[in-house]
Amino acid sequence: MKIGDIIPILGMVNFLLLLFQLSTGLRWIKTPSAVHRKTGITLFIAATIHGALAILFR
């Protein structure tokens, strides 16, 4: 597996995290605010890595 193969996987992870953030923010899924905050931080980190790899390797 090359580093360039990770880019689409991170894109799918970002999409799922974004859907989760939207669902918890609109209260479709009831979670504590700490969970919402931690997944938001995870989304930011994953999106940053995804973007950086996409710029560097595509």
Buried (B, 14 or more C-beta within 10 A) or exposed (E): EEEEEBBEEBBEBBEEBBEBBEBBEEEEEEBEEEEBEEBBEBBEEBBEBBBEBBEEEE
